[in-house]
Amino acid sequence: MKNVIEVKKLNKKYKNLQAVQDLSFEVKEKEILGLLGPNGSGKTTTINCLLSLLNFDSGSINILGKEMTPDAYDIKSKIGVVFQDVAVFEELTVIENITYFCGLYIKDKKIRNRYVEEAIDLVGLNDFKDFYPKKLSGGLLRRLNIACGIAHKPSIIFLDEPTVAVDPQSRNNILEGIKKLNKEGATIIYTTHYMEEVEILCDRIIILDKGIIIASGTSKELKELTSIEEKVTIEIDDLKQEIIEEFKKLKNVENVSYDSKLLYITYKKGKDNLINLIEFMKTKKIKYNKFFSELPTLNDVFLELTGKELRD
């Protein structure tokens, strides 16, 4: 598939802070690309440069085969943007808001009305057309925000944390809507801190930190980068500290913790980890209630690559 976005050696500096450094990547047609990174990693700067909302110092950005500039209105008309902060008009109803934003790009009234109805149906707001934003729940408001950003049927859509602080039902509705948009042909750039969403949606993932790409690939490819082989959780009613210390000495064990009757063991890559663990527990006559093992998650990869310290 052809590239619809091409970024080459992008640089942006704020005084003494290098926000983005020699950033190069591409986004393929009909792809869902996850753009991830901790706070301050350069995600927002990158997106604002892509949308030509921010001047950059050097490099190039091409979208749909053309250079992206502030006055490239032909390109911008084919882009939909849904920012994290909800941006709708309080004095307009649901249908009036969507009609307004769609009308910025679609002048034919008949086509516009059809697009608006399709957007309302996509996000499940059919029963709320005449509601004003202040009467909507947080989840409904986010769905309205999405409808306003995609009603004109853009071929490229930027979604910035669209499910933050919503109820599970709205979250599911939003994710299903994103899948449908992609199935209908939209290329999507998706940012979120919810790694399970990335695994569900994204064809490919880029992880940024300190303005550079530290990893990229499919979810499966990224998981292969981690040093963690598996994580084991065992429910044990009472476990003495000296036994916990012995668990730590087992072959390939990276980390051990015990809290609220649950023993957590993280293994590095190696052979026969579970066999050795079970044999050890038999030898020590350790009784347990539950025992399960899981493979590394994308969240494990993210924390291993970017660190576990808090970011501003």
C-alpha positions as CSV (number, residue, x, y, z in Angstrom):
1,M,0.0,0.0,0.0
2,K,1.2,3.5,-0.7
3,N,2.3,6.0,1.9
4,V,-0.3,8.7,2.7
5,I,2.0,10.5,5.2
6,E,5.8,10.8,4.9
7,V,7.8,12.5,7.6
8,K,11.6,13.0,7.0
9,K,14.1,14.3,9.5
10,L,11.6,16.4,11.4
11,N,13.2,18.8,14.0
12,K,11.4,21.1,16.4
13,K,13.1,22.9,19.3
14,Y,11.5,25.1,22.1
15,K,14.3,27.3,23.4
16,N,16.6,24.8,25.1
17,L,14.3,21.8,24.7
18,Q,14.6,19.6,21.6
19,A,11.0,18.3,21.4
20,V,11.5,16.3,18.2
21,Q,14.8,15.2,16.8
22,D,15.4,13.9,13.2
23,L,12.1,12.2,13.3
24,S,11.3,10.0,10.2
25,F,8.4,7.7,9.6
26,E,5.5,6.9,7.2
27,V,1.9,6.0,7.5
28,K,0.4,3.7,4.9
29,E,-3.0,4.0,3.3
30,K,-5.8,2.4,5.3
31,E,-3.5,1.7,8.2
32,I,-4.2,2.4,11.9
33,L,-1.0,3.7,13.4
34,G,-0.6,3.9,17.1
35,L,1.6,6.9,18.1
36,L,2.6,6.3,21.7
37,G,4.9,7.8,24.3
38,P,5.0,9.1,27.9
39,N,4.1,12.7,28.7
40,G,6.7,15.0,27.1
41,S,7.8,12.4,24.5
42,G,7.0,14.7,21.5
43,K,3.7,13.2,20.4
44,T,1.7,16.4,20.6
45,T,4.5,18.4,18.9
46,T,4.6,15.8,16.1
47,I,0.9,15.9,15.5
48,N,0.8,19.7,15.5
49,C,3.6,19.8,13.0
50,L,1.8,17.2,10.8
51,L,-1.4,19.3,10.9
52,S,0.7,22.4,10.1
53,L,-0.5,24.0,13.4
54,L,3.1,24.5,14.5
55,N,6.1,25.6,12.5
56,F,9.1,23.2,12.7
57,D,12.8,24.0,12.3
58,S,13.8,21.5,9.6
59,G,12.7,18.4,7.8
60,S,9.7,17.7,5.5
61,I,6.1,16.5,5.8
62,N,4.2,15.2,2.8
63,I,0.6,14.2,3.1
64,L,-1.3,12.6,0.2
65,G,1.6,13.2,-2.0
66,K,1.9,16.9,-1.4
67,E,3.9,19.1,0.9
68,M,1.9,20.0,4.0
69,T,1.8,23.8,4.6
70,P,-0.5,26.1,6.6
71,D,-2.4,27.1,3.5
72,A,-2.6,23.6,2.0
73,Y,-6.4,23.6,2.3
74,D,-7.0,20.9,-0.3
75,I,-5.0,18.5,2.0
76,K,-6.7,19.8,5.2
77,S,-10.1,19.2,3.7
78,K,-9.3,15.5,3.6
79,I,-8.1,15.3,7.2
80,G,-10.3,14.8,10.3
81,V,-9.0,15.8,13.7
82,V,-10.5,14.8,17.1
83,F,-8.5,16.3,19.9
84,Q,-8.6,15.1,23.5
85,D,-10.2,18.3,24.7
86,V,-13.9,18.4,23.6
87,A,-14.5,21.3,21.2
88,V,-18.2,21.8,20.4
89,F,-20.6,24.7,20.6
90,E,-22.7,24.8,23.7
91,E,-25.4,26.8,22.1
92,L,-26.0,24.3,19.3
93,T,-27.7,20.9,19.5
94,V,-26.0,17.6,18.6
95,I,-27.2,17.7,15.1
96,E,-26.5,21.4,14.7
97,N,-22.9,20.9,15.9
98,I,-22.2,18.1,13.5
99,T,-23.9,19.9,10.6
100,Y,-21.8,23.0,11.3
101,F,-18.5,21.2,11.3
102,C,-19.4,19.0,8.3
103,G,-20.5,22.2,6.4
104,L,-17.0,23.6,6.7
105,Y,-16.0,21.1,4.0
106,I,-19.2,19.8,2.4
107,K,-21.2,22.6,0.7
108,D,-23.9,20.4,-1.1
109,K,-26.8,20.4,1.4
110,K,-28.1,17.0,0.3
111,I,-24.8,15.3,0.7
112,R,-24.1,17.1,3.9
113,N,-27.3,16.0,5.5
114,R,-26.6,12.4,4.5
115,Y,-23.1,12.6,5.9
116,V,-24.4,14.1,9.2
117,E,-26.9,11.3,9.6
118,E,-24.3,8.7,8.9
119,A,-22.0,10.3,11.5
120,I,-24.8,10.3,14.1
121,D,-25.5,6.7,13.4
122,L,-21.8,5.7,13.6
123,V,-21.3,7.1,17.1
124,G,-24.8,6.1,18.3
125,L,-26.3,9.5,19.0
126,N,-29.6,8.9,17.2
127,D,-31.6,9.4,20.4
128,F,-29.8,12.6,21.3
129,K,-30.0,14.7,18.1
130,D,-31.8,17.6,19.7
131,F,-29.9,17.6,23.0
132,Y,-27.5,20.4,23.9
133,P,-24.0,19.5,24.9
134,K,-24.5,20.4,28.6
135,K,-27.2,17.8,28.8
136,L,-24.9,15.0,27.6
137,S,-22.9,12.6,29.7
138,G,-19.1,12.6,29.4
139,G,-19.3,9.5,27.1
140,L,-21.9,11.0,24.8
141,L,-20.0,14.3,24.7
142,R,-16.9,12.5,23.5
143,R,-18.9,10.7,20.8
144,L,-20.3,14.0,19.7
145,N,-16.7,15.3,19.5
146,I,-15.8,12.4,17.2
147,A,-18.8,12.9,15.0
148,C,-17.9,16.5,14.5
149,G,-14.4,15.6,13.5
150,I,-15.2,12.8,11.0
151,A,-18.6,13.8,9.5
152,H,-17.1,15.2,6.3
153,K,-15.6,11.7,5.6
154,P,-11.9,12.5,5.7
155,S,-9.5,10.0,4.3
156,I,-7.0,10.6,7.2
157,I,-8.2,10.9,10.8
158,F,-6.1,12.0,13.9
159,L,-7.6,10.7,17.1
160,D,-6.1,12.0,20.3
161,E,-7.1,9.9,23.3
162,P,-10.8,9.7,22.3
163,T,-11.8,7.3,25.1
164,V,-10.3,9.1,28.1
165,A,-12.6,9.2,31.1
166,V,-15.6,7.5,29.5
167,D,-17.8,4.7,30.6
168,P,-17.2,1.1,29.3
169,Q,-20.3,1.3,27.0
170,S,-19.2,4.5,25.3
171,R,-15.6,3.2,25.1
172,N,-16.8,0.1,23.3
173,N,-19.0,2.2,21.0
174,I,-16.0,4.5,20.1
175,L,-13.7,1.6,19.4
176,E,-16.2,-0.1,17.2
177,G,-16.8,3.1,15.4
178,I,-13.0,3.5,14.7
179,K,-12.9,0.0,13.3
180,K,-15.8,0.8,11.0
181,L,-14.1,4.0,9.8
182,N,-11.0,2.1,9.0
183,K,-12.9,-0.6,7.3
184,E,-14.6,2.1,5.1
185,G,-11.1,3.2,4.0
186,A,-9.9,5.8,6.5
187,T,-6.2,6.0,7.5
188,I,-6.1,6.6,11.3
189,I,-3.3,8.0,13.6
190,Y,-4.2,7.0,17.1
191,T,-2.8,8.2,20.4
192,T,-3.7,6.8,23.8
193,H,-2.3,5.7,27.1
194,Y,-4.6,2.6,27.1
195,M,-2.3,-0.1,25.8
196,E,-5.2,-2.6,25.4
197,E,-6.8,-0.3,22.9
198,V,-3.6,-0.2,20.9
199,E,-3.5,-4.0,20.8
200,I,-7.2,-4.1,19.7
201,L,-6.9,-1.4,17.0
202,C,-3.5,-0.7,15.7
203,D,-1.8,-2.4,12.7
204,R,1.5,-0.8,13.6
205,I,2.9,1.1,16.6
206,I,5.5,3.8,17.0
207,I,6.8,4.6,20.5
208,L,8.4,8.0,21.0
209,D,10.5,9.2,23.9
210,K,12.4,12.5,24.2
211,G,11.6,13.3,20.6
212,I,13.0,10.2,19.0
213,I,11.5,6.9,17.9
214,I,12.7,4.2,20.3
215,A,10.7,1.3,18.9
216,S,8.3,0.6,16.0
217,G,6.5,-2.4,14.6
218,T,3.5,-4.6,15.2
219,S,2.3,-5.4,18.7
220,K,3.8,-8.9,18.3
221,E,7.2,-7.5,17.1
222,L,7.3,-5.0,20.0
223,K,6.6,-7.7,22.5
224,E,9.6,-9.6,21.2
225,L,11.8,-6.7,22.3
226,T,11.1,-7.1,26.0
227,S,13.4,-9.2,28.3
228,I,10.4,-10.6,30.1
229,E,9.4,-14.1,29.1
230,E,6.3,-14.4,31.3
231,K,4.6,-13.3,34.4
232,V,3.3,-15.7,37.0
233,T,0.7,-15.0,39.7
234,I,0.2,-17.4,42.6
235,E,-2.4,-17.1,45.4
236,I,-0.8,-18.2,48.6
237,D,-2.5,-17.6,52.0
238,D,0.7,-17.2,54.1
239,L,4.2,-16.8,52.8
240,K,7.2,-16.2,55.0
241,Q,9.9,-13.6,53.9
242,E,12.7,-16.3,53.8
243,I,10.7,-18.3,51.3
244,I,10.1,-15.2,49.2
245,E,13.9,-14.6,49.1
246,E,14.3,-18.2,47.9
247,F,11.9,-17.5,45.1
248,K,14.1,-14.6,44.0
249,K,17.1,-17.0,43.6
250,L,15.4,-19.3,41.1
251,K,16.8,-19.4,37.7
252,N,15.8,-16.6,35.3
253,V,13.7,-14.8,37.9
254,E,13.8,-11.0,37.4
255,N,11.4,-9.8,40.0
256,V,9.4,-11.1,42.9
257,S,6.7,-9.4,45.0
258,Y,4.1,-10.5,47.5
259,D,1.0,-8.5,48.4
260,S,-2.5,-9.4,49.7
261,K,-1.9,-13.1,49.4
262,L,-0.7,-12.8,45.8
263,L,2.8,-13.7,44.8
264,Y,4.0,-12.1,41.5
265,I,7.0,-13.5,39.7
266,T,8.4,-12.0,36.5
267,Y,10.7,-14.2,34.5
268,K,13.4,-13.3,32.0
269,K,13.7,-15.3,28.9
270,G,14.9,-18.9,29.5
271,K,13.9,-22.5,29.4
272,D,11.8,-24.6,31.8
273,N,10.8,-21.6,34.0
274,L,7.4,-23.0,35.0
275,I,8.7,-26.6,35.4
276,N,11.4,-25.4,37.8
277,L,9.0,-23.2,39.7
278,I,6.5,-26.0,40.3
279,E,9.3,-28.4,41.4
280,F,10.5,-25.8,43.8
281,M,7.0,-25.4,45.3
282,K,6.6,-29.2,45.7
283,T,10.0,-29.4,47.4
284,K,9.1,-26.7,49.8
285,K,5.5,-28.1,50.3
286,I,4.0,-24.7,49.5
287,K,0.2,-24.9,49.2
288,Y,-1.5,-22.5,46.8
289,N,-5.1,-21.7,45.8
290,K,-4.6,-20.3,42.3
291,F,-1.8,-20.3,39.8
292,F,-1.7,-18.7,36.4
293,S,0.8,-17.5,33.9
294,E,0.6,-14.8,31.2
295,L,2.8,-13.5,28.4
296,P,4.2,-10.0,28.4
297,T,1.7,-7.3,27.4
298,L,2.3,-4.2,25.4
299,N,2.1,-2.2,28.6
300,D,5.1,-4.3,29.9
301,V,7.0,-3.4,26.7
302,F,6.1,0.3,27.0
303,L,7.3,0.5,30.6
304,E,10.5,-1.4,29.9
305,L,11.4,0.9,27.0
306,T,10.4,4.2,28.5
307,G,11.0,3.6,32.2
308,K,8.6,3.5,35.2
309,E,9.3,6.9,36.7
310,L,6.5,9.4,36.7
311,R,6.5,12.1,34.0
312,D,5.1,15.6,34.2
